[in-house]
Amino acid sequence: MKYQINKKVSSRPSVNRTNRRNMLKNMVASLLVILVLACTIYGGKIILDVFLRHPDFIIHRVCVMNNKVLTEREIIRLARIHTNMNIYATSLEPIKTRLEKHPDIETVEISKRHPDMLVIKVYEREPYAIVKSLDGKFEVPIDKEGIMLSPEKMEYALQVPVIEGIECSVYKPGHKLDDYRIPVAMHYVNALLHVPQRTFLNIKRISLTEPNNIIIKTATIDEIHFGNEYSHANVARLIATINDLRFRRVNASRIDLRFKDVAVRSRLL
C-alpha cells in the first residue's frame, strides 16, 4: 500500500489548526490592546475634565496694571477672559494678540499667578503730537511712530506740539499716517524731551511744509531746521549751540542744522 505525501505544508490539517489558533490569539491580543487604549483615553479625558473644572484652578482674579485711558473692565472684555477659564489651560499669547490690536495699546505683558490669578501689565501708546483734520473739525493725537490714537488720548495731549504741513482726511485710530518724516520728527521730539533741564525747549509746533525738511518751533526759537533724517549728532549740536547762545545772552530766531557749520540767525531787538 502506497501513501501519497502532501508536499504543500500550508495545507496540512495540523498546520491549518495551528495557524487558526495563532490568528485567534493575535485578534484577541489586538482587541485587548484597543480596549486598554480606549480605557486609557477615556479615563484620561475624565481626569482632564475634572482637572479643568476644578474650582481651585479657575481664574478668579485678574490684576490690570499700568493702564491709563483703558479701564480694567475694558481690558478684561478685550482680552475675552471668562470666569470659567482654567488657568493651566489658558494660553496667554491669544490674549496678548487681542489686546495689542487696540490702537492705544503698544504692548502687553501677561503672567500667571497660581493658582487662580492673571496679571496684565499694559503699556499704552503716548501722544507725541497732534494733526488737524482737513476740515479743521477734529484733532488727531498720534504717537511717536505716527500711529493715530483714540479720541480719549486727547486728554493726555494738551501740551504736545501741533504738526503743520500735513492734514488728516480720515480719522482711523490704529492706522499710521503716510509721511516718512513724522517718525523722524517724533524721534527729535523725544530726544529733546530728555535733554538736561537747563537746555529744555518748549516745543510748540512742527512744520512739514517744506519738502525734505523738518522745522521745529519752540516758545523762544521760531525755526530749528533738522533736514529729513534723524541724527543724534544734530541733537548734540543743537544743545551745544543753545547753551552757547544762552551763555552769551543771545536770542536766536533761526537755527539751521543741515550744514556742517550750524547757521544761527539772531533775533532783532
C-alpha positions in Angstrom: 0.0 0.0 0.0 1.4 3.3 -1.0 0.9 6.6 0.8 0.9 9.9 -1.0 2.8 12.7 0.8 1.1 16.1 0.8 4.0 18.3 -0.3 2.0 21.5 0.4 2.9 22.1 4.0 0.5 25.1 4.5 -2.5 23.0 3.5 -1.8 20.2 6.0 -4.6 19.9 8.7 -2.3 20.3 11.6 -0.7 23.4 10.2 -4.1 24.9 9.5 -5.2 24.3 13.0 -2.0 26.0 14.3 -2.5 29.0 12.0 -6.1 29.4 13.1 -5.1 29.3 16.8 -2.3 31.9 16.2 -4.7 34.1 14.3 -7.3 33.9 17.1 -4.6 34.8 19.7 -3.5 37.8 17.6 -7.1 39.0 17.3 -7.7 38.7 21.0 -4.4 40.5 21.8 -5.3 43.3 19.3 -8.7 43.7 20.9 -7.2 43.8 24.4 -4.7 46.5 23.3 -7.5 48.5 21.7 -9.6 48.1 24.8 -6.8 49.2 27.1 -6.1 52.3 24.8 -9.8 53.2 24.8 -10.0 52.9 28.6 -6.8 54.9 29.0 -8.0 57.7 26.6 -11.5 57.8 28.2 -10.0 57.8 31.7 -7.6 60.5 30.8 -10.4 62.6 29.3 -12.4 62.2 32.6 -9.3 63.2 34.7 -8.6 66.2 32.4 -12.2 67.3 32.5 -12.2 67.1 36.3 -8.9 69.0 36.4 -10.2 71.7 34.1 -13.4 72.1 36.1 -11.7 72.0 39.5 -12.6 75.3 41.3 -9.1 75.7 42.7 -7.7 76.2 39.1 -10.4 78.5 37.7 -9.4 82.1 37.1 -11.0 84.1 39.9 -8.9 87.3 39.8 -7.4 89.5 37.0 -5.0 92.2 38.0 -4.6 95.0 35.5 -1.6 97.3 35.9 -0.3 100.5 34.3 -3.4 101.3 32.3 -4.4 105.0 31.8 -7.2 105.5 29.3 -8.5 101.9 29.2 -10.3 100.8 32.3 -9.8 97.4 33.9 -13.2 96.3 32.7 -12.5 97.3 29.1 -9.2 95.4 29.2 -10.8 92.2 30.5 -13.5 92.5 27.9 -11.0 93.0 25.1 -8.9 90.0 26.4 -12.0 87.8 26.4 -11.3 86.4 29.9 -14.2 84.5 31.3 -14.9 83.4 34.8 -14.9 79.6 34.0 -11.4 79.6 32.3 -8.9 77.2 33.7 -5.6 78.9 34.5 -3.5 76.0 33.3 -5.4 75.5 30.1 -5.5 79.2 29.2 -2.9 80.3 26.5 -1.6 83.8 27.1 -0.5 84.5 23.5 -4.0 84.9 22.1 -4.9 87.2 24.9 -1.8 89.3 24.2 -2.6 89.4 20.5 -6.2 90.5 21.1 -5.2 93.3 23.4 -2.4 94.6 21.2 -5.0 95.2 18.4 -6.3 98.1 20.3 -4.9 101.4 18.8 -4.0 102.8 22.2 -2.0 99.7 23.4 1.6 99.4 22.3 2.4 96.1 24.1 1.2 93.9 26.9 2.9 91.6 29.4 0.8 88.8 30.8 1.7 86.3 33.6 0.0 83.7 35.7 -0.1 83.8 39.5 -1.0 80.4 40.5 -3.5 79.1 41.4 -6.2 81.5 40.2 -4.9 84.9 39.1 -3.8 86.6 35.8 -1.6 89.7 35.8 -1.9 92.0 32.8 0.6 94.9 32.5 -0.4 97.3 29.8 1.9 99.8 28.0 -0.2 102.3 26.3 0.9 104.5 23.3 1.6 108.1 24.4 0.6 111.1 22.3 3.6 112.9 20.9 1.9 115.4 18.6 -1.5 116.5 17.1 -2.5 116.5 13.5 -5.6 118.5 12.4 -8.3 117.2 10.0 -8.8 118.7 6.6 -11.9 120.5 7.6 -10.5 121.5 11.0 -13.4 119.9 12.8 -11.2 117.4 14.8 -7.7 116.9 16.0 -5.9 113.6 15.8 -3.4 112.6 18.5 -0.5 110.5 17.2 2.2 108.5 18.9 6.0 108.5 18.2 5.5 106.3 15.2 2.8 108.4 13.6 0.0 106.0 14.6 -3.4 107.6 15.2 -4.7 107.2 18.7 -8.2 107.2 20.0 -10.0 110.4 20.9 -9.7 109.6 24.6 -6.0 110.2 24.3 -6.6 113.9 23.7 -6.8 114.3 27.4 -3.1 113.5 27.6 -2.2 115.6 24.5 -2.7 119.1 25.9 0.9 120.0 26.0 2.1 118.3 22.8 3.1 120.2 19.6 0.9 120.5 16.6 2.1 119.3 13.2 1.7 121.7 10.3 2.0 120.8 6.6 0.1 117.6 6.6 -3.6 117.1 7.1 -5.6 114.1 8.1 -8.5 113.4 5.8 -9.8 110.2 7.5 -9.5 109.5 11.2 -8.8 105.8 11.7 -7.3 105.0 15.2 -4.6 102.4 14.8 -3.6 103.4 11.3 -0.3 105.1 10.5 0.0 108.5 8.8 1.7 108.1 5.4 4.6 110.5 5.8 8.1 109.2 6.4 9.1 112.4 8.2 6.6 112.0 11.0 8.6 109.2 12.9 11.8 111.2 12.3 10.2 114.4 13.8 8.8 112.4 16.7 12.3 111.0 17.3 13.6 114.5 17.6 10.8 115.5 19.9 11.5 112.5 22.1 15.2 113.3 22.2 14.6 117.0 23.1 12.2 116.0 25.9 15.1 114.2 27.6 17.8 116.9 27.3 19.1 118.4 30.6 16.8 120.8 32.3 18.9 123.9 31.6 18.6 123.2 27.8 14.9 122.4 27.9 13.0 123.5 24.8 9.2 124.1 25.0 8.2 122.7 21.6 5.1 124.3 20.2 4.8 123.3 16.5 6.4 121.0 14.0 6.3 122.2 10.4 6.5 119.8 7.4 5.6 122.4 4.9 9.0 122.2 3.2 9.9 119.1 1.3 12.8 117.1 2.8 12.9 119.3 5.9 11.6 119.2 9.4 11.2 122.5 11.2 10.5 122.7 15.0 9.2 125.8 16.5 9.7 126.4 20.2 8.5 129.1 22.6 11.7 131.1 22.1 13.1 130.0 18.7 11.0 130.4 15.6 12.7 127.9 13.4 15.0 124.9 14.1 15.8 123.2 10.8 16.8 119.5 11.0 16.6 118.1 7.5 14.7 114.9 6.8 16.8 112.3 8.7 17.3 111.7 12.4 20.8 112.3 13.7 21.9 112.2 17.3 24.8 114.4 16.3 22.2 117.1 15.3 20.7 116.9 18.8 24.1 117.3 20.4 25.0 120.2 18.1 21.7 121.9 18.9 22.2 121.5 22.7 25.8 122.9 22.4 24.5 125.9 20.2 21.7 126.8 22.6 24.0 126.6 25.6 26.5 128.8 23.9 23.8 131.3 22.9 22.4 131.4 26.5 25.9 131.9 27.8 26.5 134.9 25.5 22.9 136.0 26.2 22.0 136.0 22.6 18.4 135.2 21.4 18.1 133.2 18.2 15.2 133.3 15.8 16.6 130.6 13.5 19.0 127.7 13.9 19.8 125.5 10.8 21.5 122.2 11.5 21.5 121.0 7.9 25.0 122.3 7.3 28.4 121.3 8.7 28.6 124.7 10.5 25.5 125.5 12.3 23.8 128.6 10.9 22.3 130.9 13.5 20.2 134.0 12.9 20.0 136.3 15.9 16.7 137.8 16.9 16.5 141.5 16.2 15.6 143.5 19.3 
